[in-house]
Amino acid sequence: MIPYSFSVLRYVHDGVTNEFVNVGVALYSGDATYLKAKCTIQYGRITQLFDRIDGDRFKQLVRHIEDEVIRVGERIKQRALPFAELGTTIEALLRQVLPPDDSAMQFSPAGFGVSADLERTLAELYERYVERYTGQQDVPSRSDDEVWRVFREQLDKRNVRLAPKRIIAPDYEYEFRAAWKNDVWHVYEPVSFDLVKPNSLVDKANHWLGRSASLSESTEPFRLHLLVGAPQDPRLEPAFAKARNILRKMNGNPELIMETEAQKFAAELECEIGVESREHGLFDLR
């Protein structure tokens, strides 16, 4: 059995009353050099209990915290952190991501346990402290983040490291989740069409059609790749077919990569980046 410690990420609405909503969990094991986090971008319970919040900003912040915790965990695995910097507690590691202050996002004091499977334990802690309280006010669909996790898992297995990239046009700009560069920037964004209403699929595709038109005026050359999560409800297949047709009309000949192709995608990208690195030397993804 592997000893571990964990901390719950909280959205603290009021520092005086200390009212909060759990939005994520981080788990650390020094014995297994393991540190990961799992967070939700659903904020329906927050708005139900408290005031309205900036939903887009909340999603960006939670996504950033989860990604940064995972990056620190990768550095631990690669022994890239000095031993003294690792410390002996999960608090010491999480302070690198989210210093304790009076902000709305705070990690709880640590809890402890033992596990035979840390990945499973992380999922169980997430279900216990976060998911069971989300209730029915959140849309029962898969988010873009959940689709991204499928692709990121395959990329992580091959140690393919990508970084965000902001494309700027005269009247619009957008930061893509992942990117790398050879002759042009290749930008990747997960898009979930696992929604609940047929019109939602078509509306989301049209949103991307308009986004691509605005970004096409950027002076920086780029190729768009959408990482697509298909609906699991077969009744949505006709709407999904229409959505794909709309996406193919986007500017710049975008590539649509289906979630079922995640493993193949990661293998091909590893090979492509490797060839580019050997021919032109290492490049900076930032």
N, C-alpha and C positions, 0 to 999 in steps of 0.2 A: 504493500500500500504506500502511496506517495502523500506526504504531508503537504498541505497547501494553505494559503490564506486568501481571502477575498474581500472586496470592498464594493459597496453599492453606490452607483452614481445617482445623485439626487438633484432634482430641480427644486431649489428652495425658494418658495414664493415670498416669504416674509422672514427676514433674519431675526425679528423680535419674537414672533410667535413660533418660529422654527417649523412652520408648516411646509411640507415637501411632498413631492411625488417621485417615486423611483423610476428612473429612465434607463438604467444600464447596470451591468455587473462586470468587474474586472477580477481575474483570478491569477494568482502567482504561486509558483513552486520553485524554490531555489534548487532543490534536489534534481528537478527535471529541466532546469533552465527554461522555464515556461512562463510567459506572461501574455495574456490575451484579454480582450474585452468584447462584450456583446451589448449593443445598445438599441433602443427603439427610436424611430423618428416620429412615432405617433404622439400627438400632443392633445388629443381629444379630452383626455381626463384632466389635463392641466386647465384647459379652457372651461371645462365643466365645473371644476372646483373653485377656480380663481378667475382672474380677468382674462381677456383676450391677450394673446401674445403674437409676436411676429413669427409666424410659422416657418417661413423660409429661413430666417436667421436661426431659429431653434434647430432645424434640420441640419444646417451647415455646421453649427457648433457641435452637436452630438456626433455627427459624422466625423468631424475633425478629431474629437477626443478619442473615439474608437480607433481611428486610423493611427493616431499618435501612440496610443498604448501598444498597438500591434507592432509599430516600428521599434519602440523601445524593446519589446520582446524579441524582435529579430536581432537587435544589437546584442542582447544578452546571449542568444544562441551562438552568434558569431564571435563571442568574447570581445566585442568591440568596446565594451564599457570597462574601465579600470575596476579592479576588484573592490577598491574602497568606495567607488561610486555606486556599486550595486547595492551596498547596504545589506541589511538582514531583514528588512520589512517591506511589505507592499507599499506602505505609505511613502517610503523613500523613493521608490520608483515612480509612483503616481504623481509625486510633487514635480517631477520633470515634465509632466504633461499638463497638470492643473494645480498650480501652487495654491495652497489654502488661503482663502481671503473671504471677503464678504459678497462675492459674486453669486449669481443664481445657481451655478453648477458647482456641486461639492461632492467629494467622495466621503463616504461614511467611515467610521472607525472599522478596523479589520475584524473579520470573523475567521475561524480556523476549522480545519477538518482534514480528513485523509481520503484518498481516492485511488481507485484502480484504473480510472480512465478520466484524465483531466478535461478532455474535450466534452465528454458526456456530462461531467460534473458542472462545467461552465453552462451548458445548455439547461441543466436541471436548476441551477441557481437562478438563471435568467427567468425561467418559467415560474419559479417560486416567488421571486421578489419583484418581477416586472410584468410578465405577460398575463398572469392570472388577474391582475388588477386593471387591465386596459378596458375591460367591459365591452359593451356593444356599440359604444358611440364612435369607435374607429371603423373606417371602411374595411370590410372583410376582403381584402385583396393583398397581393404581394407588392411591396414597394420596390422602387428602383434599387434601393440599397440591398434588398434581399436577392435580387438578380445579380447585382455586382458581387456578392459574396460567393456565388457559384463560380464565376469567372476568376475571382481573386484567389480562390482555393487552388485552382489549377495553375495559375501563375506562380503562386507561392511554392508549390511543389517543385517547380523548375527554376526557382530563384530568379524569376523575371521581375525586374524592378522598374516600375513606371512612376511618373510623377504628374501632378496636375499641371494643366496648361491653360492659360487664359487667352482666348482669341478676341482681339479688339477690332471692331469696325467703327465707322464714323458715328453711327447712331445706336450702336448696341455692342455689348460685350458679354462673353460667357466663359466661365471656367469649367473645362472638361475634367472629368474624374481622373483620367490617366492619359499619358502621351509619351512619345519618343520621336526622335528626329533623325532622318537621313537627308535626302534632298529637300524634303518638305516635312512639316510636322504631321504626324499621325496622331489624331486625337480620338479617344474612346469614351463613350458614355453609355451606361446601362439604362435601358428603357423597358419598364414592365408594362405589358399589355394584359397581365393577369388581373383584370378589373372585374366589376360586377355588372356593368351596363354596357350594351353594344355601342351606344352613342359615345361613351367615354373613350373607347378605343379609337374611334374615328376622330374625335376631338383632340386626343393626344397626338395622333399622327399629324393632324393639320397644324397643331402647335409647333411641331418640329419642322414642318414644311416652311412656316413663316420664319422660324429661327434661322434655318439654313439660308434663307433669302437675305436676311439682314446681315449674317456673318459673311456672306459671299463677297461683301464689299471690303473686307479686310485686306490690307496690303501685304499681310503675311500669308504665304501659301500654306495650305493645310488640306489633309484628306480626312474626312469624317467616317468613323466606324461606329455603328450603333450595336450594342450588345443587347439582344432582344430576348425578353422573357415572354413566352407565349401564354395565352390563357389556358388554364387547366379544365375549364368547363367547355365541353365540345359544342355546346349551343352557341358559343361566341365565335366559332370558327369563321362563319360568313363575315362578321364584322372585322375579325382579325385579317382576313384576306383583303378587305377594303383598306384597312390601315396600312398593310404592307404595300399595296399599290400606291398609296399616297406618299409613303416614305421614299419610294423609288423615284418620285418626281422631285426630290430635294436637289438643291444645287450641289455641284461638285462630285457627282457620281458616287454617292455614299455607299459603303459596304454594310450590309445587314448580316450580323453574325448571330445565329440562333443559340439559345441557351444549351441545346443538346449538342452543340459543336464546341463547347467550352474546352474540352480536353484537346481536341485537334487544333483549336485556335491557339492555345498556350504553347503547344509543341511547335507550330509553324512560326509563331512570334519569337520563341526562343532561338530558333534556327536563323531567322531573318536578322535579328539583332546581333547574333553571334557573327554572322558573315560580315555585317556592316562594321562591327568592332574590329575584326581582323584586317579588313581592307583599309580602314581609315583611322584606326586607333580608337581608344575609349572616348566616349562622348558624354557630355553632361546632359542629364534628363531634366534638370531643373528649369 
